[in-house]
Amino acid sequence: MALYRKYRPATFGEVIGQEQVTRPLSTALDNGRISHAYLFSGPRGCGKTSSARILARSLNCVEGPTSTPCGVCESCVALAPGGSGNLDVMELDAASHGGVEDMRELRERALFAPAESRYRVFIIDEAHMITKEGNNALLKIVEEPPAHLIFIFATTEPEKMLGTIRSRTHNYPFRLLAPQAMRELVEHVVAEEGVHVDENVYPLVIRAGGGSPRDTLSILDQMLAGAGPDGLTYELALPLLGVTDLTLLDAAVDALADRDAAAMYRTIDEVIESGHEPRRFALDLLDRMRDLLLIRTVPDAFGQGLVDAPSDRADILTDEAHRFSPQHLATLASEVNDRIADLRGATSPRLLLEIMAAHLLTLEAGGAALPAPVAPAEPAQPAPSAQAGRPTREGGGAAAAAAAAAAAANSRNRPQEQPAEPKVAERPAQPKQSAPAPQSAENAAPEANEPDTDELFERIERDWTRLRQSVGERNKVAEIMLTEAKPLGFDGDVLVVGHHTGALAERINAEKNNADIAAVLSAKLGAKVQVRCVIGTDPATANLRRPAKREVWNPGTESEATESEDPAPASGWDAPAALGRPQEAAPPKQPPAPQPQPPQPTKREDDWRAAALAASQKAAAKAKQERDEIPPPPEPYDYDEGEPEASIGEEPAYTREDEERDMADQARDEEGSADRRDATEVAMDLLAAELGAKPL
């Protein structure tokens, strides 16, 4: 007989590790508080069906209902483990008998009174597999059963049961056994069998069983069946269970502690050559990291039972744990856990295992990669300004952080663009230098050749539609993908554009499309430009600084009066000194005249008013022409002669693309209002507006 059947418990007192069920259930039986339906739920192999049989035995004992059946009456003998059974206690497997006809037959049999016992008990295993029709056939009798009828449902998935039936039951949740409770059970079975088992085998069996008493006893039964005259040894159990040899795990831990890549890869080679599964090795390594972390952080981890290891291994594991910091162990365990899923079903598990080892060897306590060895300086280093904002990977995490900090400092120290600069004579005199250092001249040369990214970005924003069309002449697909893209700003010499669609952003960053876009923009703008597309159109999210807006001249304002070319001083309150001439000491304030004359319009203001009047007349004439007549069709384009393409710097004709852009800008700037109508209201409003229909 199998061990899990031979050592099946006969009373609630013999059930190990399920005190959360056995104690309240025993109290209810002793107090005579019997329910007509019970639900035993929990993982497979943890004692649900065995406890259901114990409950039926306790209910029908001649001294019952009691939590301690006598074991000698006819009912107790028949319902004991290995007994002949009882006509009044029926077991049904819903996995194969969960249809409507099976439930109808059960309902008819349940109406009969018990033949020889106090209660008629129906134990339904895998109750969640009863069909919908079967549940409906069983529902009525579960809601209002006869006094002699008791249902016991056992299931691993209680959430799949019909809610109406589940609500009529007393639910008792079972759980997997802890390692200490499982160790007690296994040692009891080994003692009863009278065999010798090596001390190092118990952790292997318990871990392989996964907390299920039935699975653990099945594994132990298999290994005891093949044990030799010396009993069950560690060397015999290791290949049967497929567990990684402890020496391999010790070697891997030593390699990680010493950061010895050669030793680590030799260990992986031994794992593969010895026939171990790479994923199982990773799982065992994760368990070892867990044990070392507990030993490192809990002073008495062995005494509290938190680490299940043989006593002779305690010193070895303690020495290994103290070679790492707790943070380092936690980082290593997290890295192994994240990469175990990649090993399932992998075509090259050894390669993935070696990649995982490479990451483990470079991890430090904080989770970041350790900096790589510093390479010798190259013959020609680029200027710091050219490297700002473009950190490379050669320096590892520390170099990237330093480059990012330098880029941020460069962005903060860059002066904001001003509307106008004072003349050179007005700037503070620079101290004279007898002989400038050669390094200063060399470092200043790249800065002088760098384009003004703020001015360049304003040109890109202004002419984005025509630039996109120019890209289409070389790569039509790239132009289509740029239709919904928006320029966000410059990151060094890289133009960052945003797109709401992640798939299109990846296509824009593809090598062929990205090269065509960068080539066209560089040719049209006259400056070397690279392009990178990110997801989203918010410059703040992309950590980009928007260029300062240039101040636009506005006639009639006080600031314009200061910039006017009219040499006459502005009237009114104290006006600021005019820009463009040397700053002099302000004259003493004069009291205002009794009747100040209004300021005379300047020549620049007159020109602006004339231009505005001419533009207004032109727009009115164009609108009248559109109302009076239909415009003639456009002249065919002469492909032989052609027209030279307008330069980006020149003033282009107002095209349809410009109109669409202006409409989009206006819609973005206007304050919107939320439309809270539903679809029906919108449809009715459209019908009323277009057809004159009225709602009934």
Secondary structure, 3 states (H helix, E strand, C coil): CCHHHHCCCCCHHHCCCCHHHHHHHHHHHHCCCCCCEEEEECCCCCCHHHHHHHHHHHHHCCCCCCCCCCCCCHHHHHHCCCCCCCCCEEEEECCCCCCHHHHHHHHHHHCCCCCCCCCEEEEEECHHHCCHHHHHHHHHHHHCCCCCEEEEEEECCHHHCCHHHHCCCEEEECCCCCHHHHHHHHHHHHHHHCCCECCCHHHHHHHHHCCCHHHHHHHHHHHHHCCECCEECHHHHHHHHCCCCHHHHHHHHHHHHHCCHHHHHHHHHHHHHCCCCHHHHHHHHHHHHHHHHHHHHCCCCCCCCCCCCCHHHHHHHHHHHCCCCHHHHHHHHHHHHHHHHHHCCCCCHHHHHHHHHHHHHHECCCCCECCCCCCCCCCCCCCHHHHCCCCCCCCHHHHHHHHHHHHHHHHHHCCCCCCCCCCHHHCCCCCCCCCCCHHHHHHHHHHHHCCCHHHHHHHHHHCHHHHHHHHHHHCHHHHHHCCCCEEEEEECCEEEEEECCHHHHHHHHCHHHHHHHHHHHHHHHCCCCEEEEEECCCCCCCCCCCCCCCCCCCCCCHHHHHHCCCCCCCCCCCCCCCCCCCCCCCCCCCCCCCCCCCCCCCHHHHHHHHHHHHHHHHHHHHHHHHHHCCCCCCCCCCCCCCCCCCCCCCCCCCCHHHHHHHHHHHHHHCCCCCCCCCHHHHHHHHHHHHHCCCCC
